[in-house]
Amino acid sequence: MPTTQRCSECDARIASTADVEFVEWETADIDALSFKAPKIMYLAACTNCEAAIGGGVAAGK
């Protein structure tokens, strides 16, 4: 049986990928974040309140 998580900001149920918005951006245009090698970063956010749930590096270039 799958476990349902709750958003810590709004207490909304996060039971599937439909409950999470995935945002990605490239760091090539942001000098402070590029670390001398462009990367693609991502952020997972609650679709109800847009609070950040997690994120990281999706790929390097």
N, C-alpha and C positions, 0 to 999 in steps of 0.2 A: 504494500500500500504506500503510495507516494506521500511524502511529508509536505504539508503546505507551510510556507514561510510567511511572515508578516513584515511589512515595511516598518522600520523603527520610527519613522517620522509621522506617518498617518495611520498606521495599523491596518492598511489595506492588505488583502490576501494576495500573495504572489504564488500562484499555483502552476502557471505555464509561461511560455515565452511571450504570450499575448499581454501579460501583465508587466512586462519589462520593455523599455525602449533602449535600443542600442545606438549609440552615437559614436562615430569615428571621425578622426581628423588626422591629417599628415603634419608632422612636425618640421618639414623642410622649410616652411615659411616662417617658423618661429625660432629665431636664433637661440633664445635662452633654453629651449626644450630639445633642440636637435642633438645635443651631445656629440657633435661632429659627424653624425650619421643619421640621415632622415629615417623616421620610423612612422608607423601607423599606430596611433593610440586609440583606445576605445573606452567608453564609459557606459555602464549599465545603470539605468535610472528607472524608478517607479513611474508607471504611466499615470498613476493617480495624482501624485504630488510633485513629481520630477526630482525627488531626492536621489542623490547618488547612492547606488547599492554596491557598486564595485567597478573595477576597471583595470587596465593594464596595457601592455604592448601586444598588439595583435600580429604584427609582422614587422620585419626590418627590410629596408631597401638596400 
